[in-house]
Amino acid sequence: MAYPRLPNEDKHALLRRIVERCAPSNGRSRVIAFDLDGTLMDNRPRTCAILHELGEAWRETHPAESETLLGAAPDRLLYLMKDTLAKLGIPEALVPEAESFWKARFFADDHIRHDVPLPGAVQFARACYEAGAIITYFTGRDLPAMSVGSWKSLRDSGFPIGLPGTELILKPAFDIPDDVFKADFGPRLARLGEVIGVFDNEPGNCNILLGQHPGTESVFVDTQHLPGAPPLDPRVHVVADFDMP
């Protein structure tokens, strides 16, 4: 499904408006909630690094497929690994082994270091923080396997983290569906203050958070999302990144 993105001028106005609302008001803090994968961070380089490692591991056993994987680039990746492997021409018989290799590394601390921020993401998050907002990284990553890598990635990329007024909120267990986690924990963001901005790359999560926090600016970051997503609430803004003058 194609989502009509805001023209750059309107996107810049939206982001500036959110920053301007970040100062505490009437003794109550303002809260911004950012998802990570596909929202603040492009995780396709993480997948590429893993595919390159698999390519190295397959040099002797599957030389043709090895060369294909070693040449994998972020712009050729699809949301689901099985679809990416099919696009790359990996034989169906090798897909289970490749998916298992990828899954063991993608959902773990070590490879998160390969993620890169979306254009303008660091600057926007810092602007919101410096304007007075509490910054929450409200992610579908899980606490047991991805907390340390997520924290390091945010710190090393320059995002505000490990400071008063910042929170990293992760799923307590891997097997909790992301949308269930967002639906269950989203209302708790109000314990920190008034939620004035939510950013996510899943249309369903944007809808959920908008419903939980009326008056917030719900922003869909149009990168990649799970196939079969529900229609986007027409009140949700659509942007490609966080770049603003």
C-alpha positions as CSV (number, residue, x, y, z in Angstrom):
1,M,0.0,0.0,0.0
2,A,1.3,3.5,-0.9
3,Y,1.0,6.1,1.9
4,P,0.9,9.8,0.8
5,R,3.9,11.4,2.5
6,L,3.8,15.0,3.7
7,P,5.5,17.4,1.4
8,N,8.9,18.5,2.8
9,E,7.6,21.9,3.8
10,D,4.7,20.3,5.8
11,K,7.1,17.7,7.3
12,H,9.5,20.4,8.5
13,A,6.5,22.3,10.0
14,L,5.3,19.2,11.8
15,L,8.7,18.4,13.3
16,R,9.2,22.0,14.3
17,R,5.8,22.1,15.9
18,I,6.5,19.0,17.9
19,V,9.8,20.4,19.2
20,E,8.1,23.6,20.2
21,R,5.6,21.6,22.3
22,C,8.3,19.7,24.2
23,A,8.7,22.2,27.1
24,P,6.9,21.1,30.3
25,S,3.5,22.8,30.7
26,N,1.5,23.4,33.9
27,G,4.0,21.4,35.9
28,R,3.7,18.4,33.7
29,S,6.4,16.9,31.5
30,R,5.9,16.3,27.8
31,V,6.8,12.9,26.3
32,I,8.0,11.7,22.9
33,A,7.9,8.0,22.1
34,F,10.1,6.6,19.3
35,D,10.1,3.1,18.0
36,L,13.6,2.0,16.9
37,D,13.7,-0.6,14.0
38,G,12.6,1.1,10.8
39,T,11.8,4.3,12.7
40,L,14.8,6.0,14.3
41,M,17.2,3.3,13.0
42,D,17.7,1.6,9.6
43,N,18.3,-2.1,10.6
44,R,18.9,-3.3,7.0
45,P,22.7,-2.9,7.4
46,R,22.4,-5.3,10.4
47,T,20.7,-7.9,8.1
48,C,23.4,-7.3,5.4
49,A,26.2,-7.9,7.9
50,I,24.5,-11.2,8.9
51,L,24.0,-12.3,5.2
52,H,27.7,-11.5,4.5
53,E,28.7,-13.7,7.4
54,L,26.5,-16.5,6.1
55,G,28.1,-15.9,2.7
56,E,31.5,-16.5,4.2
57,A,30.3,-19.6,6.0
58,W,28.9,-21.0,2.7
59,R,32.0,-20.4,0.6
60,E,33.0,-24.1,0.5
61,T,29.5,-25.7,0.6
62,H,27.4,-23.4,-1.5
63,P,29.8,-21.2,-3.5
64,A,27.3,-19.6,-5.9
65,E,24.9,-18.7,-3.1
66,S,27.9,-17.5,-1.1
67,E,28.8,-14.9,-3.8
68,T,25.1,-13.8,-3.9
69,L,25.0,-13.2,-0.2
70,L,28.3,-11.5,-0.1
71,G,26.9,-9.0,-2.6
72,A,23.7,-8.3,-0.6
73,A,23.0,-4.5,-0.2
74,P,20.5,-2.8,2.1
75,D,18.4,-1.4,-0.8
76,R,17.7,-5.0,-2.1
77,L,16.3,-6.2,1.2
78,L,12.6,-6.8,1.8
79,Y,10.8,-6.8,5.2
80,L,10.6,-10.6,5.6
81,M,13.7,-12.6,5.4
82,K,12.0,-15.4,3.3
83,D,11.1,-12.7,0.7
84,T,14.6,-11.3,0.7
85,L,16.1,-14.8,0.2
86,A,13.6,-15.5,-2.6
87,K,14.5,-12.1,-4.3
88,L,18.2,-13.0,-4.1
89,G,17.6,-16.3,-5.7
90,I,18.5,-18.5,-2.8
91,P,17.2,-22.1,-3.4
92,E,14.2,-23.0,-1.3
93,A,16.0,-25.9,0.2
94,L,18.6,-23.6,1.8
95,V,16.1,-21.1,3.1
96,P,15.5,-22.7,6.5
97,E,19.2,-22.8,7.3
98,A,19.6,-19.2,6.2
99,E,16.6,-18.0,8.2
100,S,17.9,-19.8,11.3
101,F,21.4,-18.3,10.9
102,W,19.8,-14.8,10.5
103,K,17.4,-15.1,13.3
104,A,20.0,-16.2,15.9
105,R,22.0,-13.0,15.1
106,F,19.4,-10.4,14.2
107,F,17.5,-10.6,17.5
108,A,20.6,-10.4,19.7
109,D,22.8,-7.6,21.1
110,D,26.0,-8.0,19.1
111,H,24.8,-7.2,15.6
112,I,22.7,-4.1,16.6
113,R,25.9,-2.1,16.2
114,H,25.4,-2.2,12.4
115,D,22.2,-0.2,12.6
116,V,22.4,3.4,11.2
117,P,20.1,6.4,12.1
118,L,17.6,7.6,9.6
119,P,18.4,11.0,8.2
120,G,17.8,13.7,10.8
121,A,16.9,11.2,13.5
122,V,19.7,12.0,16.0
123,Q,19.3,15.8,15.5
124,F,15.5,15.6,16.0
125,A,15.6,13.4,19.1
126,R,18.3,15.7,20.6
127,A,16.2,18.8,19.7
128,C,13.2,17.3,21.5
129,Y,15.3,16.4,24.5
130,E,17.0,19.8,24.7
131,A,13.6,21.5,24.5
132,G,12.5,19.7,27.6
133,A,10.8,16.5,26.5
134,I,11.2,13.1,28.2
135,I,12.5,10.8,25.4
136,T,11.3,7.2,25.4
137,Y,12.5,4.5,23.0
138,F,9.4,2.3,22.9
139,T,10.6,-0.7,20.9
140,G,9.5,-4.2,20.1
141,R,13.0,-5.4,20.8
142,D,13.1,-7.7,23.8
143,L,14.8,-7.0,27.2
144,P,16.7,-10.3,27.7
145,A,18.5,-10.4,24.3
146,M,18.6,-6.9,22.9
147,S,18.8,-4.4,25.8
148,V,22.5,-4.0,26.0
149,G,23.0,-3.7,22.2
150,S,20.2,-1.3,21.9
151,W,21.6,1.0,24.6
152,K,25.1,1.0,23.1
153,S,23.7,1.6,19.6
154,L,21.7,4.6,20.7
155,R,24.7,6.0,22.7
156,D,27.2,5.5,20.0
157,S,24.9,7.0,17.4
158,G,24.5,10.2,19.5
159,F,20.9,9.8,20.7
160,P,20.1,11.1,24.2
161,I,20.3,7.9,26.4
162,G,21.4,7.2,29.9
163,L,20.4,10.7,31.0
164,P,17.7,12.0,33.3
165,G,14.6,12.2,31.1
166,T,15.3,9.3,28.8
167,E,13.8,5.8,28.9
168,L,14.5,2.6,27.0
169,I,11.3,0.5,27.0
170,L,11.6,-3.1,25.7
171,K,9.4,-6.2,25.6
172,P,9.8,-8.3,28.7
173,A,9.9,-11.5,26.5
174,F,10.7,-12.2,22.8
175,D,7.5,-14.1,22.0
176,I,5.2,-11.2,22.8
177,P,3.8,-9.8,19.5
178,D,4.9,-6.2,19.0
179,D,1.4,-4.9,18.5
180,V,0.2,-6.6,21.7
181,F,3.1,-5.1,23.6
182,K,2.4,-1.6,22.3
183,A,-1.3,-2.0,23.1
184,D,-0.6,-3.2,26.6
185,F,2.2,-0.8,27.6
186,G,1.3,2.2,25.5
187,P,-1.0,3.7,28.1
188,R,1.7,3.5,30.7
189,L,3.7,6.2,28.8
190,A,1.3,8.7,30.4
191,R,2.9,8.0,33.8
192,L,5.8,10.0,32.5
193,G,3.8,13.0,31.4
194,E,1.7,14.1,28.5
195,V,2.5,12.2,25.3
196,I,2.7,14.7,22.5
197,G,4.4,12.7,19.8
198,V,4.7,9.1,18.8
199,F,6.7,7.7,15.9
200,D,6.5,4.2,14.5
201,N,7.0,2.4,11.2
202,E,4.0,0.1,11.7
203,P,0.6,1.6,10.7
204,G,-1.1,-0.5,13.4
205,N,1.1,0.8,16.2
206,C,0.6,4.4,15.0
207,N,-3.2,3.8,15.2
208,I,-3.0,2.2,18.6
209,L,-0.9,4.9,20.2
210,L,-3.0,7.7,18.7
211,G,-6.1,6.0,20.2
212,Q,-4.4,5.8,23.6
213,H,-3.2,9.4,23.6
214,P,-5.7,11.7,22.0
215,G,-4.1,15.0,21.0
216,T,-0.7,13.5,20.3
217,E,1.0,13.9,16.9
218,S,1.1,10.3,15.6
219,V,3.7,10.0,12.9
220,F,4.2,7.0,10.6
221,V,7.8,6.7,9.4
222,D,7.4,5.2,5.9
223,T,10.3,2.8,5.6
224,Q,9.4,-0.9,5.8
225,H,6.5,-2.6,7.7
226,L,5.0,-6.0,8.2
227,P,2.9,-7.1,5.1
228,G,-0.8,-7.0,5.6
229,A,-0.8,-3.9,7.9
230,P,-4.2,-2.3,8.7
231,P,-5.2,0.9,7.0
232,L,-3.6,4.0,8.5
233,D,-5.8,6.3,10.5
234,P,-6.2,9.5,8.4
235,R,-5.1,11.6,11.3
236,V,-1.6,10.0,11.3
237,H,1.1,12.0,9.5
238,V,3.4,10.2,7.1
239,V,7.1,11.0,6.7
240,A,10.1,9.3,5.2
241,D,12.7,10.5,7.7
242,F,13.4,13.3,10.3
243,D,15.4,15.6,8.1
244,M,14.6,19.3,8.7
245,P,16.4,22.6,8.2
